[in-house]
Amino acid sequence: MAYARCKQCQKPTCGDCQIPVEVGILCRSCHPDRTSTQKITRAIMQQGSPLITYLLIALTTIVYGAQLLIPGHFMFNTFAFNWNYVLETHQWWRFLTSGFLHSQGNISHLALNMFSLWLFGRELEFRLGRIKFIALYLCSIIGGSIAVSLASILSFAPSVTTIGASGGVFGLFGAFWVLTRLRGENSSPILVLIAINMAYSFFFPGISWEAHLGGMFTGAAVTWLMQKFSHQGR
């Protein structure tokens, strides 16, 4: 087997790892095609599957199945969020549990949220770690419910019953934006995605823009605080 030295790091490189370039030979580690995204993807593969992301998707899907199978709208009546009702009954768990329910008459509500969770959750779980990631997601759901409550209290919107993982998903959007900014990466793509989704929230009826905004700002704030205290602890 023929060995040659990498022109950049000067380490011996075997024939299988040699990448010919104009200036000679580069090893795979030094080749410019090895972008940060590719490194993250490889690291995720090496560390195993994003367990929390998959568990959240599985749990939400199971809850949706329970909504369809249990008669009398039991799941909706027990776990959906309505600020006035929560204020009267003190059933505070609804701030969180509503994020695991979805519209029974529109499966795309579940599908789109779970696709977004799968798309962004895998990388965020790798970047933040499992404990911080699940804390981020759950706090974002609660933040979305709080925003719905505040809108009702301030009369920006009537008190309505809300369900769906959108608050948590928008929290992931906010988290991703914060991380790209802190790392000096291009944040334009995520800003475009947020703008499109927010426009969809405002212009189409039956969508809780309050939950989306609340989840997004909560996710951004939680992520910024996590990064701030993480760096201070080093």
JOFEN-V936575 format. One record per residue. N is the residue number from 0. PSI is psi in radians with two decimals (999 if undefined). OMEGA is omega in whole degrees, 0 to 359 (* if undefined). Layout:
n | psi | omega
N | PSI | OMEGA
N | PSI | OMEGA
This chain:
n | psi | omega
0 | 2.30 | 183
1 | 2.34 | 177
2 | 2.56 | 175
3 | 2.72 | 180
4 | 2.39 | 176
5 | 2.33 | 182
6 | -0.32 | 183
7 | -0.91 | 183
8 | -0.15 | 177
9 | 0.28 | 178
10 | 2.55 | 176
11 | 2.39 | 184
12 | 2.26 | 181
13 | 2.93 | 183
14 | -0.59 | 181
15 | -0.43 | 184
16 | -0.02 | 182
17 | 2.31 | 177
18 | 1.90 | 181
19 | 2.32 | 173
20 | 3.11 | 184
21 | -0.55 | 184
22 | 0.02 | 180
23 | -2.18 | 183
24 | 2.36 | 172
25 | 2.59 | 173
26 | 2.96 | 183
27 | -0.57 | 181
28 | -0.52 | 184
29 | -0.15 | 183
30 | 2.38 | 184
31 | -0.31 | 179
32 | -0.17 | 180
33 | 1.35 | 185
34 | 2.94 | 180
35 | -0.63 | 179
36 | -0.73 | 179
37 | -0.67 | 178
38 | -0.76 | 180
39 | -0.76 | 180
40 | -0.78 | 179
41 | -0.70 | 180
42 | -0.69 | 178
43 | -0.74 | 180
44 | -0.70 | 182
45 | -0.62 | 184
46 | -0.03 | 179
47 | -3.13 | 185
48 | 2.65 | 176
49 | 1.52 | 191
50 | -0.79 | 184
51 | -0.72 | 179
52 | -0.81 | 181
53 | -0.64 | 179
54 | -0.71 | 178
55 | -0.73 | 178
56 | -0.77 | 181
57 | -0.78 | 181
58 | -0.78 | 181
59 | -0.67 | 179
60 | -0.69 | 177
61 | -0.74 | 178
62 | -0.70 | 178
63 | -0.70 | 177
64 | -0.69 | 178
65 | -0.63 | 177
66 | -0.69 | 183
67 | -0.56 | 188
68 | -0.60 | 182
69 | 2.15 | 185
70 | 2.87 | 174
71 | 0.33 | 180
72 | 0.68 | 183
73 | -0.81 | 183
74 | -0.78 | 180
75 | -0.83 | 182
76 | -0.43 | 184
77 | -0.53 | 191
78 | -0.17 | 179
79 | 2.81 | 185
80 | 2.24 | 170
81 | 2.10 | 188
82 | -0.81 | 181
83 | -0.71 | 180
84 | -0.75 | 178
85 | -0.68 | 180
86 | -0.63 | 181
87 | -0.68 | 187
88 | -0.26 | 184
89 | 0.55 | 177
90 | 1.28 | 189
91 | -0.33 | 180
92 | -0.36 | 182
93 | -0.40 | 175
94 | -0.58 | 182
95 | -0.80 | 188
96 | -0.43 | 179
97 | -0.42 | 180
98 | -0.11 | 179
99 | 0.03 | 176
100 | 2.69 | 177
101 | 2.85 | 182
102 | 2.17 | 180
103 | -0.38 | 181
104 | 0.05 | 183
105 | 1.62 | 185
106 | -0.34 | 178
107 | -0.45 | 176
108 | -0.82 | 177
109 | -0.81 | 186
110 | -0.77 | 182
111 | -0.72 | 179
112 | -0.71 | 180
113 | -0.59 | 176
114 | -0.76 | 179
115 | -0.69 | 178
116 | -0.75 | 179
117 | -0.72 | 185
118 | -0.81 | 184
119 | -0.49 | 185
120 | -0.66 | 184
121 | -0.84 | 183
122 | -0.68 | 179
123 | -0.64 | 178
124 | -0.66 | 177
125 | -0.78 | 184
126 | -0.66 | 185
127 | -0.49 | 189
128 | 2.76 | 188
129 | -0.77 | 184
130 | -0.82 | 179
131 | -0.63 | 181
132 | -0.83 | 181
133 | -0.58 | 175
134 | -0.74 | 178
135 | -0.84 | 184
136 | -0.83 | 182
137 | -0.68 | 177
138 | -0.62 | 180
139 | -0.68 | 176
140 | -0.82 | 179
141 | -0.71 | 178
142 | -0.65 | 176
143 | -0.73 | 178
144 | -0.67 | 178
145 | -0.71 | 179
146 | -0.68 | 176
147 | -0.74 | 179
148 | -0.80 | 181
149 | -0.69 | 178
150 | -0.66 | 178
151 | -0.76 | 181
152 | -0.72 | 182
153 | 0.07 | 178
154 | 0.44 | 171
155 | -0.43 | 181
156 | 2.62 | 178
157 | 2.78 | 177
158 | 1.96 | 181
159 | 2.83 | 177
160 | 2.23 | 182
161 | 2.55 | 175
162 | 2.84 | 175
163 | 2.70 | 182
164 | 0.16 | 185
165 | -0.65 | 177
166 | -0.77 | 177
167 | -0.72 | 180
168 | -0.77 | 178
169 | -0.49 | 173
170 | -0.63 | 176
171 | -0.67 | 176
172 | -0.85 | 180
173 | -0.71 | 179
174 | -0.74 | 181
175 | -0.69 | 179
176 | -0.78 | 180
177 | -0.79 | 182
178 | -0.70 | 179
179 | -0.66 | 179
180 | -0.76 | 181
181 | -0.54 | 181
182 | 0.01 | 180
183 | 0.40 | 180
184 | 2.96 | 181
185 | 2.03 | 182
186 | 0.04 | 183
187 | -0.78 | 181
188 | -0.75 | 181
189 | -0.57 | 177
190 | -0.70 | 178
191 | -0.76 | 179
192 | -0.76 | 179
193 | -0.76 | 181
194 | -0.74 | 180
195 | -0.79 | 181
196 | -0.63 | 178
197 | -0.67 | 177
198 | -0.71 | 177
199 | -0.67 | 181
200 | -0.70 | 185
201 | -0.59 | 190
202 | -0.19 | 180
203 | 2.32 | 183
204 | 2.76 | 175
205 | 0.13 | 180
206 | 2.31 | 184
207 | 1.64 | 178
208 | -0.48 | 179
209 | -0.76 | 179
210 | -0.66 | 180
211 | -0.85 | 179
212 | -0.80 | 180
213 | -0.76 | 179
214 | -0.73 | 182
215 | -0.85 | 181
216 | -0.63 | 177
217 | -0.81 | 179
218 | -0.72 | 179
219 | -0.79 | 182
220 | -0.77 | 181
221 | -0.75 | 181
222 | -0.74 | 179
223 | -0.75 | 179
224 | -0.73 | 178
225 | -0.79 | 181
226 | -0.69 | 181
227 | -0.89 | 183
228 | -0.46 | 176
229 | -0.75 | 179
230 | -0.60 | 179
231 | -0.51 | 182
232 | -0.12 | 182
233 | 999 | *
